Amino acid sequence: MTHNLFFSLVLYLSLVSLPPLMAQKGGGTVVTELWCVAKNNADDAALQGALDWACGQGGADCTRIQQGGPCYDPSDVQKTASYAFNDYYLKHGMTDDACSFSNTAALTSLNPSYGDCKFPSR
């Protein structure tokens, strides 16, 4: 059990330590794309506050999550915040600090894009 926990921790740290991660394989480069998204266990009120900051003082481009945009979904603050968090993360050096939002966000290697809402990764 301890071995599995250790392996999981090492895997997690390897995914979040150097965005984007690159490894040489057979003469080519393999790149792991990362996105900054809202944590699924984050409180909606905390997400809304972080979203408001990201789209305001934080300077994220939130036009795609506004009414009429391809990522507009007023019923899902997690999706909406994720888009804003990711834009902020990309604009601020793709560092761990640029994906915190008072501990309401985390990095993922799973592409959060859905439908016509495309999340850039670089």
C-alpha positions in Angstrom: 0.0 0.0 0.0 2.8 2.4 0.9 4.5 1.6 -2.4 1.4 2.6 -4.4 1.0 5.8 -2.4 4.7 6.7 -3.1 4.3 5.9 -6.8 1.1 8.0 -7.0 2.9 10.9 -5.3 5.9 10.7 -7.6 3.6 10.5 -10.7 1.6 13.5 -9.5 4.7 15.6 -8.8 6.2 14.7 -12.2 3.0 16.1 -13.8 2.9 19.4 -12.0 6.6 20.3 -11.4 7.7 21.6 -14.8 4.9 22.7 -17.1 5.0 21.6 -19.8 7.0 18.5 -19.1 9.3 17.2 -21.9 11.0 13.9 -22.2 13.3 12.6 -24.9 11.9 9.4 -26.5 13.4 7.8 -29.6 15.0 11.1 -30.8 11.7 13.1 -30.5 10.2 15.1 -27.7 7.1 14.1 -25.9 5.2 17.0 -24.3 2.6 16.7 -21.6 0.1 19.5 -21.9 -1.3 21.0 -18.6 -4.3 23.0 -17.9 -5.3 24.9 -14.7 -8.8 24.1 -13.7 -11.1 24.5 -10.7 -11.0 21.8 -8.1 -14.1 19.6 -8.2 -14.4 19.9 -4.4 -14.0 23.7 -4.2 -16.9 25.6 -2.7 -19.0 27.5 -5.3 -18.8 30.8 -3.4 -15.0 30.5 -3.3 -14.8 29.7 -7.0 -17.1 32.7 -7.8 -14.8 35.0 -5.8 -11.7 33.6 -7.5 -13.4 33.9 -10.9 -14.4 37.5 -10.3 -10.8 38.3 -9.3 -9.3 36.4 -12.3 -11.6 38.2 -14.8 -11.1 41.6 -13.1 -7.9 42.5 -11.3 -6.2 39.3 -12.6 -6.6 40.3 -16.2 -7.8 37.0 -17.6 -9.5 37.2 -21.0 -13.0 36.1 -20.0 -14.9 37.0 -23.3 -15.4 33.3 -24.1 -17.2 32.7 -20.8 -19.5 35.7 -21.2 -23.0 35.5 -22.6 -22.9 34.4 -26.3 -19.5 32.9 -25.9 -18.7 29.3 -26.6 -17.8 28.6 -23.0 -20.8 30.5 -21.4 -22.6 28.3 -18.9 -24.1 30.3 -16.0 -25.2 27.1 -14.3 -21.7 25.7 -13.9 -19.3 27.9 -12.0 -16.7 25.1 -12.0 -16.5 25.1 -15.8 -16.6 28.9 -16.0 -13.9 29.4 -13.4 -11.8 26.7 -15.0 -11.7 28.7 -18.3 -10.7 31.9 -16.5 -8.1 30.2 -14.3 -6.5 28.5 -17.3 -6.3 31.8 -19.2 -4.7 33.5 -16.2 -2.3 30.5 -15.8 -1.1 30.8 -19.4 -0.6 34.5 -19.2 1.4 34.4 -16.0 4.1 32.0 -16.8 2.5 28.6 -16.3 3.8 28.4 -12.7 2.3 26.6 -9.7 1.6 30.1 -8.2 -0.4 31.0 -11.3 -2.7 28.1 -10.6 -3.7 28.4 -7.0 -6.6 30.8 -6.6 -6.7 30.4 -2.9 -6.4 26.7 -3.2 -9.5 26.3 -5.5 -7.5 25.3 -8.6 -5.2 22.6 -9.7 -3.2 21.5 -12.7 -4.4 18.6 -14.8 -3.1 16.7 -17.9 -6.7 15.9 -18.9 -8.0 18.4 -21.5 -11.0 20.2 -20.0 -12.3 21.3 -23.4 -16.0 20.5 -24.2 -18.2 21.1 -27.2 -17.1 24.3 -28.9 -15.3 25.5 -25.7 -11.6 24.9 -26.4 -9.1 25.4 -23.6 -5.7 26.4 -24.9 -2.7 24.7 -23.3 0.1 27.1 -24.5 
